[in-house]
């Protein structure tokens, strides 16, 4: 008999919903055990069984580092969350959230119920959408220089030699002040989008991104949000901005208050 066959089963938790949610008719992350639910303290936990050895110990560590093993299971986890989102509010849990038995799960549900229910009410009727932006800094400096010259804020000498030197000086000055202009631009963008959102979370930005924000949008305002971002993109593209909207996502960004 294999080690997996001898391994005890654990409870795999996908997330929480309000009571009354229909359990999706798909198999769990291991593509073997069916989904079921467990109700306690006003919460509905969506669960399935998994072999404990797959997720713990040396074998579990190796599995979680093995893309070929991890990818299909992570996709099945995401599919379950997507199916739950089709029905209503969901508090999604990250991949690999396990409990040794029902008693341990129920104890966690009792201790977290108020916080998790608050999140479910907060995200109810909403979707998470992501807005990212990058900035071509050279293009931004070019734009600001041309804008300054056209408005008369900057002037350049007639002499070609002096004109070149003065232009380079202006470019260096604009580059050094670019972060301030960027902050003002991002604040303006946020102000324009604020009336459409229920909540937002700023995400970590990398070197190539200047904006990464998760928005919690009422479903009925998603189309207006997309239209507003499109208008913002057209207006800011000449400045060197490039925007990208993705979604809808499970509300992971807004489900951290009661993180397990």
ABEGO torsion letter per residue (X at the ends): XBAAAABBBBBBBAEBBBBGBBBBBBBBAAGABBBBBBBBGGBBBBBBBBBAAAABEAAAAAAAABAAAAAAAAAAAAAAAAAAAAAEBBBBBBBGBBBABAAAAAAAAAAAAAAAAAAAAAABGBBBBBBBBBBBAAAAAAAAAAAAAAAGABBBBABAAAAAAAAAAAAAAAAAAAAAAAAAAAAAAAAAAAAABABBBBBBBBAABABBBBBBBBAAAAAAAAAAAAAAAAAAAAAGBBBBBBOBBBBAAAAAAABX
